[in-house]
């Protein structure tokens, strides 16, 4: 506490099976032990200790009673503390954003972080004015002072309720996603009712940013009332619609105004020259272009990026066209940036606006590579012109896995450009308007040979028997609908889809087989989430170009043998395919497979030995494969590159092959709730990089291998391993003793809920290791 008061350091108490009020008053069982501890100490020392305990008991911290699983508590605390350490370094990301300091000063008077109350704040303004940037800067500055924090980008895209949807289910899904991200839960995190948020968060100080909200249901699901959150929490909502804020009872609203003329010039110059002022000789030109751009930050960014690197003469040559087409209206401003692109780059821009916004860079490059040369370089050109951005710019996501992001205004611009190509929808290259798509797909006579891409999102649609016959050039088809049901009706069809098809994303596909794709040789990506498929095709099809397949939650799927020819397959998700009994041996043909998700394949009995051919596997999840009895010995060949292996809730799994020792890159291994597992192979000692080993709920597990390697292990969970007879405690039984130190401890979980169950040091173990034992 002295360090906190004198040096401003952070103190985070952990109340482990002890009441904070007992700590504050030194009462109860805690008080008795405290008195024993003070024996032989001077009154002054005792007084200082008592004062420190009284102060620390009032600080926000962690209460073990909030966790059912001690290992999970340890992991959550460690993750949270690490996040606080990382975020405690002041961010410099926004130093060059003009006017940001003024925004921060104004909004701080609304936030009032010095008050202990819970407060909801709205950030309101038109599209492109910088609401998200302001919220991100605010988040970066404040997040380290909260127990939990989350920035939810583009909330309006998280879940768009379908027509006649069940409002309760919409809210449930939204709250589930919100809590999953706020509390760093796994993707399969589930909640059963809408009161869960309040139950979990009412004693936690949190910072929440809900960015770009456009519906009241979103706020009701994720931040309905201030009493949901702990004292000092702040909830920030950015939106273009002030009515949503008022309807939610939010009175603390920050209106984002247009920048002053001086600030607008500085913004423009930062993008055009990389400095806040014009270069010599450009002053008049800068003032005129800035005036024409209308002082909107997004427009200033696009225009500045357009003029970057041009000579003064090139500026002079461009001005006449600017004066003719720009009148300060946003569309004209953005169109000027679009018109400056080459014909091919315009095409790439339209593909992203209509089909591939927020798609991974890797997939965009793959899908467009047959239409355009050097797609990656063309994406870089669009980014340089500020027409797109890459998600990885301010995150830790690897570049290959990051997404292409296009601002909503630019998306709308691109779609408007396509719409103006022809008054007849079938004569356009892309279809994105729901009404026009519905009309075209119910009209057999409509001409549609020009269409190469369709994006349909939500609502009811009728598809006639011959709807796709005329679309001989169709390459990208997305029929995305939230929720199941029969909102998509097929009349006698569907007819055969184009043999040029590269992407098929048809959520809740209503047929049992893919008769509609007789020639899938060019197919690269297949998404059939929640379909009624029982098999893919009746016979073998050429699938040499197929790389990504998502059949998750296709409950009736029994046969995936058609994938035997998918030799380029990289990702396969069969999550929730509860009728799937086996994987075909031909899965071994997919030697490039990197990700295999078999979560909740509850009928799956075994894996084929050919799985060992998938030597490039980087992700494998078998969680909740409740009928899986054993793993083939060849699995060792497939998991050499894995860092995480999840076998939790495989309740029929009786043993693990010794080849698991080949997974020398494993850092996390999860056998939790494998209630039939009797023993682990000695080869588990080869997992030199293992950090977390979950064995909680392995009720038949009696012993651990004596050579279990504890060098890097920081968490070993043996909770409810009720038959555990022995554990290698002594140093001589543990390898890599050079890393043993007094910092690591064995922690015993006892059944009694009193002070005696506080973790005790038995003897030194591996450095920074926490072990939850079943005693």
LOVOVEX-767213 format. One line per 3 residues: for each residue x, y, z negated of C-alpha. Coordinates in steps of 0.001 Angstrom, whole numbers, plus 500000, padded with zeros to 6 digits. Example, Ala and Ser with C-alpha at 12.3 -4.5 7.8 and 13.67 -1.06 7.14 Angstrom:
# LOVOVEX-767213
512300 495500 492200  513670 498940 492860
# end
This chain:
# LOVOVEX-767213
500000 500000 500000  502975 502281 499415  504029 501807 503055
500487 502662 504175  500342 505839 502102  503866 507105 502680
504695 505798 506155  501219 505549 507682  501560 501818 508358
498524 499606 508915  497364 497160 506214  494926 494376 507119
493861 492177 504175  492830 488537 504557  490330 487458 501892
490790 483700 501884  487904 482076 499968  487879 484958 497522
485334 487753 497070  486743 491243 497793  484810 492572 494788
486701 490127 492541  489956 491369 494040  488928 494978 493468
488001 494407 489825  490430 491539 489180  487416 489526 488017
486259 485905 488226  488703 483109 488996  490914 485587 490810
491110 487732 487681  492181 484774 485549  495050 483919 487883
496015 487593 488109  496322 487812 484324  498599 484754 484288
500715 486325 487011  501079 489531 484970  502421 487747 481891
505879 489021 481063  505470 492106 483266  505510 495659 481927
502288 497616 481622  503492 499961 484375  504033 497100 486846
500659 495587 485964  498959 498957 486443  500538 499446 489897
499528 495941 490976  495975 496511 489772  495710 499818 491618
497062 498281 494817  494560 495410 494665  491689 497835 494041
492675 499856 497106  493307 496915 499409  489897 495432 498559
488213 498466 500142  490018 498103 503477  488483 496453 506533
489896 492964 506843  489105 489311 507440  486831 487152 505279
487308 483387 505554  483591 482898 504864  482932 484263 508365
484636 481226 509948  483526 477620 509728  486834 476431 511132
490019 477544 509388  492201 476907 512410  489944 479147 514472
490255 481825 511802  494045 481658 511920  494033 481869 515708
491587 484801 515726  493561 486724 513112  496843 486130 514938
495334 487213 518267  493747 490294 516737  496924 491382 514956
498964 490867 518119  496478 492987 520057  496747 495756 517467
500538 495672 517746  500448 495844 521551  497910 498673 521528
499676 500709 518851  502145 502004 521446  500670 505217 522911
499532 504733 526515  501115 506957 529180  498797 505689 531924
496703 508864 531997  499363 511543 531476  499108 512667 535102
495301 512867 535189  494431 516531 535467  492075 517829 532789
492143 514621 530766  493423 516296 527610  490532 518777 527722
488053 515913 528163  489565 514097 525173  489352 517190 522967
485712 517817 523855  484568 514231 523496  486382 513774 520174
483994 516334 518689  481121 514068 519692  482779 510788 518698
483740 511961 515192  485893 508928 514423  486489 510406 510968
482922 509511 509977  482091 506067 508599  478727 505890 510367
478015 503842 513487  477608 506113 516486  476513 505578 520094
477829 508036 522681  476840 508544 526290  479195 509758 529031
476991 511052 531838  477708 512450 535302  477424 511775 539048
479247 508972 540836  482890 509668 541565  483335 512355 538912
485616 510302 536645  483400 508811 533928  485184 505449 533993
488625 507078 533924  487648 509179 530889  486224 506135 529098
489339 504079 529885  491630 506802 528532  489504 507040 525395
489600 503266 524968  493385 503130 525353  493813 505817 522706
491439 504370 520109  491184 500587 520517  494087 499780 518183
492221 501401 515261  489295 498949 515482  489012 495296 514419
487614 494291 517798  487358 496215 521049  486115 495542 524554
485853 497508 527798  483111 496013 529968  483566 497360 533490
480731 497692 535985  477997 496526 533617  475336 496923 536284
477008 494134 538269  477310 491759 535289  473744 490605 535624
471013 491957 537898  467630 490551 536819  465817 488756 539633
462238 489619 540472  459743 488376 537856  462623 487194 535687
462278 486224 532070  463417 489359 530243  464476 487338 527202
466804 485112 529229  468318 488136 530960  469174 489665 527582
470463 486352 526254  472922 485968 529130  474086 489572 528815
474636 489298 525063  476455 486012 525559  478914 487589 528007
479326 490627 525759  480165 488619 522626  482388 486231 524567
484612 489090 525733  484498 491112 522519  485497 488140 520355
487851 486517 522909  485729 483375 523129  485968 480705 525809
483904 480915 528991  481473 478296 527704  480578 480357 524612
476818 480020 524028  474277 481751 521781  470804 480522 520906
468961 483767 520131  469274 487546 520404  469999 488025 516706
473470 486518 517016  475171 489835 517826  473944 491433 514620
474807 488348 512555  478385 488305 513840  479159 492019 514109
477390 493709 511187  480541 493729 509042  483039 494419 511834
484348 497793 512973  484245 497576 516772  484851 499792 519782
482629 498927 522743  482595 500578 526168  479712 499643 528469
480838 501149 531757  478399 502062 534546  475134 500916 532970
472012 501420 535047  469275 499526 533180  467857 499806 529699
467824 496007 529375  471639 496025 529422  471815 498308 526388
469072 496417 524556  470970 493158 525023  474436 494348 524020
473917 497329 521704  470268 497544 520741  470711 499237 517363
473487 500851 515360  472803 498472 512463  474135 495622 514582
477660 496914 513994  479955 497462 511021  480750 500854 509493
482834 503131 511694  481947 501367 514954  481674 503374 518173
479625 502343 521211  480324 504288 524427  478042 504038 527469
478868 505568 530861  476014 506083 533312  474694 508228 536154
471189 508110 534675  470595 510291 531622  467097 508831 531225
468603 505491 530159  470504 507199 527345  467422 509094 526192
465254 505971 526345  467782 504203 524125  467669 507017 521585
471214 508240 522265  471544 511932 521432  475341 512270 521464
475904 512785 525199  479004 514124 526935  478258 515597 530350
481226 515347 532710  481387 518611 534637  483057 519216 537969
486664 520383 537603  487438 524068 537943  488930 525328 541209
492364 525379 539574  492019 521795 538306  490663 520642 541673
493727 522035 543444  496000 520296 540942  494142 516980 541414
494358 517246 545189  498058 518136 545068  498871 515147 542843
497605 512828 545596  498906 514885 548529  502346 515874 547187
502887 513900 543965  502958 517148 541972  500440 519607 540545
501154 522467 542952  501363 522781 546752  504670 522627 548531
505907 525894 550020  503858 526982 552998  500858 524744 552198
499050 527044 549721  496356 528298 552124  495773 524852 553596
495384 523280 550156  492821 525881 549063  490735 525349 552175
490787 521539 552086  489986 521515 548355  487019 523816 548944
485725 521580 551716  486117 518492 549497  483621 519943 547019
485744 519571 543854  484578 515961 543335  487508 513933 541905
486851 510915 544144  486691 513137 547236  489859 514969 546189
491628 511642 545778  490555 510354 549194  491419 513612 550964
494734 514010 549167  495725 510464 550068  494800 511160 553704
497113 514188 553964  499994 512611 552046  503231 512734 554048
501855 514932 556859  503737 517934 558184  502216 521421 558029
501506 521271 561760  499610 518000 561306  497533 519685 558606
496805 522583 560973  495775 520165 563717  493393 518303 561382
491672 521416 559995  489399 522190 562995  487800 518746 562737
487529 519155 558978  485718 522467 559368  483231 520892 561764
482390 517713 559846  482836 518704 556214  480247 520791 554461
481055 519780 550914  478720 516777 551052  480273 513606 549662
479457 511376 552625  481248 513730 554978  484267 513831 552685
484496 510058 552470  483802 509626 556185  486818 511745 556986
489033 509285 555115  487363 506381 556927  487694 508034 560352
491435 508408 559803  491848 504623 559774  492850 502572 562785
490120 500536 564466  491328 497302 562848  491643 498841 559385
488112 500231 559706  487003 496675 560344  488778 495411 557234
487180 498242 555225  483683 497202 556387  484328 493529 555579
485215 494469 552004  482289 496887 551609  479748 494338 552840
481097 490941 551751  484316 490933 549733  484188 493709 547128
485542 492428 543777  486850 489260 545413  490333 487958 544632
493121 489268 546854  494128 485723 547720  490655 484834 548986
490234 488075 550922  493538 487460 552695  492591 483859 553504
489082 484651 554778  490186 487536 556993  493423 486029 558275
491676 484422 561268  490219 487789 562320  493109 490159 561592
496894 490004 561575  498811 490902 558398  495754 491310 556167
497867 491982 553088  499516 494994 554739  496114 496289 555837
494893 496068 552241  497933 498080 551187  497022 500761 553747
493489 500997 552334  494922 501239 548818  497343 503990 549878
494376 505895 551301  492530 505451 547949  489761 503508 549692
490326 500425 547520  492322 499579 544410  493731 496382 542969
492535 495128 539593  496060 494241 538492  497195 497882 538503
496530 498298 534771  496107 494720 533602  498333 491737 532945
496579 489669 535643  499027 488257 538226  498717 490079 541556
497585 486970 543454  494672 486465 541046  493662 490125 540815
490697 491461 542738  490102 494012 545470  487990 496822 543985
486072 499349 546081  484228 502240 544434  480421 502012 544637
480245 505187 546725  482669 503764 549266  480729 500484 549332
477574 502444 550092  479418 504418 552760  480575 501226 554474
477113 499708 554409  475586 502899 555789  478101 502837 558649
477048 499278 559511  473365 500172 559234  473826 502948 561793
475345 500533 564321  471882 499587 565560  468225 500097 564725
467837 496333 565176  469261 494418 562166  470141 491427 564333
472422 493592 566458  474628 494591 563510  477728 492770 562286
476680 492675 558639  473323 492427 556895  473083 493644 553296
469593 495119 552974  467233 492671 551237  464161 493703 553194
465893 493484 556560  467423 490107 555713  464023 488744 554697
462481 489960 557951  465256 488508 560085  465270 485096 558392
461514 484672 558816  461488 485695 562486  462588 482880 564804
462506 485201 567807  464825 487858 566412  468134 488175 568220
471083 487878 565864  474222 486872 567764  476088 489948 566546
475780 489018 562863  479024 487750 561305  478161 488269 557630
475116 488250 555337  475055 489364 551706  471726 488787 549942
471536 489452 546210  468456 488555 544188  464717 488254 544728
462487 485962 546750  463306 485022 550310  461637 482796 552906
463867 481094 555456  462246 479749 558607  463239 476465 560218
465175 478088 563060  466397 481185 561202  470096 480543 561713
469987 479085 565226  470680 482394 566921  473503 483346 564532
476215 481572 566460  478905 483958 565186  477985 483824 561491
481163 483422 559414  480268 484641 555917  476982 483807 554183
476266 484811 550593  472815 484094 549181  473404 485000 545557
470467 484835 543174  470451 485042 539408  468333 482326 537874
466980 479120 539347  463439 478341 540332  462046 478297 543842
462613 481933 544779  464165 480764 548059  461757 478854 550289
462880 476791 553273  460337 475954 555927  461359 472656 557496
465015 473595 557487  467294 475199 557222  468544 475008 560775
472178 474345 561475  474593 477036 560421  477282 478309 562758
480325 476106 563315  482368 479313 562769  481248 479500 559136
484182 480144 556763  482350 481105 553559  479097 479647 552246
477941 480961 548874  474387 479668 548382  473372 479679 544728
470580 477246 543744  470585 475562 547148  467254 473647 547234
468170 470610 549366  469806 467306 548389  472371 467251 551208
474222 469727 553435  472532 468763 556705  472609 472454 557607
476404 472371 558102  477027 469612 560657  480355 471139 561750
482248 472441 558701  485755 472172 560171  486423 475927 559695
484861 476128 556230  487294 477631 553687  485091 478228 550637
481938 476447 549455  479953 477734 546458  476803 475794 545542
476337 476804 541934  473183 475302 540380  472188 473447 543542
469910 470420 543890  472540 468564 545887  472924 464831 545297
475757 464477 547791  477525 466821 550184  477274 464996 553510
476007 461595 554567  479185 460856 556499  482794 461970 556623
483341 465486 557952  486541 467315 558961  487361 469621 556029
491039 470350 556515  490555 474120 555971  488486 473841 552784
490363 475363 549818  487802 476370 547181  484741 474383 546093
482370 475317 543258  479509 472874 542658  479089 473742 538982
475748 473034 537285  474528 470891 540175  472796 468541 537754
471748 465965 540373  475121 465620 542085  476282 461990 542119
478673 461701 545051  481567 463938 546141  483307 461351 548318
482810 463661 551324  485731 465697 550018  488134 462920 551025
489236 464939 554065  489700 468196 552132  493477 467847 552077
494010 471606 551554  491734 471781 548502  493155 474030 545759
490257 474528 543346  487369 472195 542523  484747 472999 539898
482285 470264 538936  481460 471866 535582  478062 470764 534309
477530 468093 537001  475947 465794 534442  474944 463013 536902
478436 462511 538312  479676 459057 537243  483052 458970 538958
485538 460870 541036  486380 459070 544282  489892 457703 544656
490223 459964 547684  490680 462890 545296  494309 461867 545450
494392 463202 549010  494096 466733 547629  497796 467012 546904
497559 470837 546775  494900 470803 544040  495713 473400 541366
492494 473613 539350  490056 470826 538409  487159 471636 536085
485141 468631 534870  483651 470308 531799  480368 468715 530647
480439 465951 533248  478681 463879 530618  478218 460760 532814
481845 460556 533939  483336 457250 532723  486851 457339 534143
489300 459161 536351  490800 457385 539370  494469 456466 539183
495000 458503 542349  494667 461638 540222  498386 461208 539720
498916 462453 543285  497708 465927 542276  501172 466956 541164
500479 470690 541638  497687 470785 539059  497850 473879 536826
494414 473701 535182  492487 470626 534018  489481 470692 531710
487660 467542 530576  485771 469077 527656  482499 467340 526728
483016 464385 529073  481274 462356 526392  481417 458972 528224
485053 459174 529251  486733 456167 527599  490340 456481 528716
492737 458320 530959  494754 456559 533664  498476 456262 533009
499083 458137 536266  497683 461276 534640  501216 461996 533496
502234 462841 537058  499391 465334 537448  499890 467308 534245
503581 468132 534427  502829 471791 535192  499872 472205 532840
500057 474711 529979  496588 473965 528579  494787 470618 528409
491294 470466 526927  489872 467042 526011  487655 468309 523192
484307 466601 522538  485266 463535 524580  483549 461458 521923
484124 458071 523653  487843 458559 524263  489673 455822 522339
493252 456352 523443  495709 458486 525328  498363 457047 527673
502001 457512 526763  502485 459373 530043  500976 462432 528373
504509 463017 527184  505336 464102 530745  503382 467331 530202
506450 469118 528911  505040 472571 529725  501968 472148 527518
501476 474900 524945  497883 474057 523933  496446 470545 523518
492871 470146 522305  491483 466792 521069  488928 468350 518699
485805 466232 518069  487272 463200 519864  485548 461100 517234
486618 457701 518689  490316 458526 519021  492346 456146 516825
495942 457134 517505  498247 459351 519498  501186 457958 521462
504702 458536 520172  505499 460324 523441  503608 463340 522159
506898 464194 520503  508217 465098 523965  505945 468147 524155
508687 470558 523166  506708 473693 524060  503524 472738 522222
502227 475606 520072  498666 474594 519189  497399 471055 518563
493715 470661 517708  492722 467344 516121  489814 468573 513999
486902 466141 513938  489035 463139 514999  487429 461057 512258
489075 457736 513227  492589 459115 513512  494700 457564 510744
498295 458591 511418  500371 461033 513383  503519 459914 515203
506497 460380 512888  508415 462158 515644  505754 464818 516218
507713 467851 517359  507181 470944 515240  509781 473239 516754
507323 475656 518377  504102 474414 516792  502307 477255 515057
498886 475667 514553  497935 472089 513728  494270 471533 512863
493435 468276 511061  490133 469420 509563  487700 466512 509008
490269 463858 509933  488829 461889 507042  490843 458671 507627
494228 460368 507889  496591 458258 505763  499981 459807 506304
501673 462857 507636  505390 463389 508362  506139 465938 505654
509839 465613 505013  512459 467446 506937  514210 464261 507863
511103 463095 509697  510783 466248 511759  512964 467045 514751
514639 470405 515404  515236 471125 511734  517352 474139 512669
514182 476147 513065  512771 475289 509654  512393 478272 507373
510596 479449 504287  508239 481465 506483  506245 478430 507606
503828 476706 505256  501541 473709 505098  498049 474804 504239
495636 472394 502620  491911 472839 502994  490193 471689 499806
486508 471033 499389  486027 473214 496312  485223 476850 497114
487226 478544 494402  490563 480211 493923  492396 476896 493835
491692 476458 497552  493850 479421 498520  496668 478127 500808
499673 476913 498832  503255 476306 499904  504129 472642 499666
507485 472737 501385  509075 474499 504344  508056 473455 507839
508588 474877 511292  508809 478638 511453  505425 480426 511469
503490 477157 511460  499992 476878 510002  498656 473399 509309
495091 472765 508289  495064 469402 506520  492021 467249 505745
492477 466877 501998
# end
